[in-house]
């Protein structure tokens, strides 16, 4: 796919039967080894694929085979919008879940949470300690958050407050024993998401 910084690398995976839903997954911070191959992003995509979703993982500019260089979150928002456009072009009329892990949740949500093609949000390891997510207030779209109980960048009490402020459209699933990177808890993360997607 071609964005404002050049070609963006991505992996589109389609389920065996025609999908009724798709997901765009935004990876963690590019300067800290974040990529479409990040274990959390891979596991989230796999849980969604198991539920029959089409999934698109992509690399932000300057990561892997994507052209360009890190742009402090500004150009990365344009990358999200580019990837969303490609996903919707390939699978027209299918509702999109916008998913992001850590940096990917901040950039992804800021870039496209209000896009009418996106009807659900999924945040994993939301780094609320590094900046507020108040821009989600009044959005009204369902938000599912999976957060490690020991997440050093997103303490559970802060996430609980945010979810409460967002009202009935938001839901928080704590992952017992998990840190921000879900070290040793990737299987629990995948199964928790898989179960939540059935509800």
C-alpha positions as CSV (number, residue, x, y, z in Angstrom):
1,X,0.0,0.0,0.0
2,X,1.2,3.5,-0.8
3,X,1.2,6.3,1.8
4,X,2.5,9.8,2.1
5,X,6.0,8.5,3.1
6,X,6.0,5.8,0.4
7,X,5.1,2.1,0.4
8,X,3.9,0.6,3.7
9,X,4.4,-3.0,4.4
10,X,1.4,-5.0,5.6
11,X,-0.1,-8.5,5.9
12,X,-3.8,-9.0,5.1
13,X,-5.1,-12.3,6.3
14,X,-8.5,-13.5,5.2
15,X,-10.5,-16.2,6.9
16,X,-11.5,-19.4,5.1
17,X,-15.1,-18.1,4.6
18,X,-16.3,-14.6,3.7
19,X,-15.6,-12.3,6.7
20,X,-18.4,-10.4,8.3
21,X,-15.9,-8.2,10.1
22,X,-12.4,-6.9,9.7
23,X,-9.7,-5.5,12.0
24,X,-6.9,-3.0,11.5
25,X,-4.0,-3.6,14.0
26,X,-1.6,-0.9,14.9
27,X,1.7,-1.9,16.5
28,X,3.7,-0.5,19.4
29,X,6.4,2.2,19.3
30,X,8.6,2.0,16.2
31,X,11.7,3.2,18.2
32,X,11.4,0.3,20.7
33,X,11.3,-2.7,18.3
34,X,7.5,-2.3,17.6
35,X,6.4,-3.9,14.3
36,X,3.6,-5.8,12.8
37,X,5.4,-8.9,14.0
38,X,5.3,-7.8,17.7
39,X,4.0,-10.8,19.8
40,X,1.0,-9.0,21.2
41,X,-0.1,-7.8,17.8
42,X,0.4,-11.3,16.3
43,X,-1.6,-12.9,19.1
44,X,-4.4,-10.3,18.9
45,X,-4.6,-10.9,15.1
46,X,-4.7,-14.6,15.6
47,X,-7.6,-14.4,18.2
48,X,-9.5,-12.3,15.7
49,X,-8.8,-14.6,12.8
50,X,-10.0,-17.5,14.9
51,X,-13.3,-15.6,15.2
52,X,-13.6,-15.2,11.4
53,X,-12.2,-11.7,11.1
54,X,-10.1,-10.5,8.2
55,X,-7.0,-8.8,9.7
56,X,-4.6,-6.3,8.4
57,X,-1.3,-5.7,10.3
58,X,1.0,-3.1,8.9
59,X,4.3,-1.4,9.7
60,X,4.4,2.3,10.4
61,X,6.8,4.3,8.2
62,X,10.4,3.4,8.8
63,X,9.7,0.0,10.2
64,X,10.6,-3.2,8.4
65,X,10.0,-2.7,4.7
66,X,7.9,0.4,5.1
67,X,9.4,3.5,3.5
68,X,10.1,6.8,5.4
69,X,11.2,7.4,9.0
70,X,9.7,7.8,12.4
71,X,7.7,11.0,12.6
72,X,6.8,11.4,16.3
73,X,3.3,10.1,15.8
74,X,2.2,12.7,13.3
75,X,3.0,10.9,10.1
76,X,2.1,7.6,11.7
77,X,-1.5,8.9,12.0
78,X,-1.5,9.3,8.2
79,X,-0.2,5.7,8.0
80,X,-3.2,4.5,10.0
81,X,-5.6,6.4,7.6
82,X,-3.8,4.9,4.6
83,X,-4.0,1.4,5.9
84,X,-7.7,1.8,6.8
85,X,-8.4,3.0,3.3
86,X,-6.7,0.0,1.8
87,X,-8.6,-2.4,4.1
88,X,-11.9,-0.9,3.3
89,X,-11.1,-0.9,-0.4
90,X,-10.3,-4.6,-0.3
91,X,-13.3,-5.4,1.8
92,X,-15.9,-2.8,1.1
93,X,-18.9,-2.5,3.4
94,X,-17.5,-4.7,6.1
95,X,-17.4,-3.0,9.6
96,X,-13.9,-2.4,11.0
97,X,-12.5,-2.9,14.5
98,X,-9.6,-0.5,15.0
99,X,-7.1,-2.2,17.3
100,X,-3.9,-0.8,18.8
101,X,-1.3,-1.9,21.3
102,X,0.5,0.7,23.4
103,X,1.7,3.4,21.0
104,X,-0.5,1.9,18.4
105,X,-3.6,2.5,20.5
106,X,-2.8,6.2,20.9
107,X,-1.9,6.8,17.3
108,X,-4.6,4.6,15.9
109,X,-7.4,6.0,18.0
110,X,-6.4,9.6,17.4
111,X,-6.2,9.0,13.7
112,X,-9.3,7.0,12.9
113,X,-11.6,6.4,15.9
114,X,-14.1,8.9,14.6
115,X,-14.0,7.5,11.0
116,X,-17.5,6.2,10.2
117,X,-16.1,3.0,8.7
118,X,-14.7,2.1,12.2
119,X,-17.5,0.9,14.5
120,X,-15.5,-0.7,17.4
121,X,-12.2,0.0,19.2
122,X,-9.8,-2.5,20.8
123,X,-7.1,-1.2,23.1
124,X,-4.3,-3.4,24.4
125,X,-1.8,-2.0,27.0
126,X,-3.2,1.5,26.7
127,X,-0.3,3.8,27.9
128,X,-2.5,6.2,29.8
129,X,0.4,7.1,32.2
130,X,2.1,8.8,29.2
131,X,-0.9,11.0,28.2
132,X,-4.6,11.2,28.6
133,X,-7.1,9.5,26.3
134,X,-9.8,12.1,27.0
135,X,-10.4,12.4,23.2
136,X,-12.4,9.2,23.4
137,X,-15.1,10.8,25.5
138,X,-18.3,11.4,23.7
139,X,-17.3,9.0,20.9
140,X,-20.0,6.4,21.8
141,X,-18.4,3.5,20.0
142,X,-17.8,0.2,21.8
143,X,-14.3,0.1,23.3
144,X,-12.8,-3.1,24.7
145,X,-9.6,-2.8,26.7
146,X,-7.2,-5.6,27.7
147,X,-4.7,-4.4,30.2
148,X,-2.1,-6.2,32.3
149,X,-2.7,-5.9,36.0
150,X,1.0,-4.8,36.4
151,X,1.2,-2.6,33.4
152,X,3.7,0.1,34.3
153,X,2.6,2.5,31.5
154,X,-1.1,2.0,32.1
155,X,-2.0,1.4,35.7
156,X,-5.3,-0.4,36.2
157,X,-6.9,2.3,38.5
158,X,-6.4,4.9,35.7
159,X,-7.9,2.6,33.1
160,X,-10.8,1.8,35.4
161,X,-11.5,5.6,35.7
162,X,-11.4,6.1,32.0
163,X,-13.7,3.2,31.3
164,X,-16.1,4.5,33.9
165,X,-16.1,7.9,32.4
166,X,-16.7,6.5,28.9
167,X,-19.9,4.7,30.2
168,X,-21.6,1.6,29.1
169,X,-19.9,1.4,25.7
170,X,-16.5,0.6,27.3
171,X,-15.3,-2.6,28.9
172,X,-12.0,-3.4,30.7
173,X,-10.6,-6.9,30.9
174,X,-7.6,-7.1,33.3
175,X,-5.0,-9.8,32.5
176,X,-3.8,-11.2,35.9
177,X,-0.1,-11.0,36.5
178,X,0.7,-9.4,33.1
179,X,3.0,-6.4,32.6
180,X,2.9,-3.9,29.7
181,X,4.5,-6.5,27.4
182,X,2.4,-9.4,28.6
183,X,5.6,-11.3,29.4
184,X,4.7,-14.9,30.0
185,X,1.0,-14.1,29.5
186,X,0.6,-14.0,25.8
187,X,-1.5,-17.1,25.8
188,X,-3.8,-15.7,28.4
189,X,-4.1,-12.5,26.4
190,X,-5.0,-14.3,23.2
191,X,-7.6,-16.5,24.9
192,X,-9.1,-13.6,26.8
193,X,-9.6,-11.7,23.6
194,X,-10.9,-14.7,21.8
195,X,-13.5,-15.2,24.5
196,X,-14.4,-11.5,24.6
197,X,-15.0,-11.4,20.9
198,X,-17.8,-14.0,21.3
199,X,-19.8,-11.7,23.6
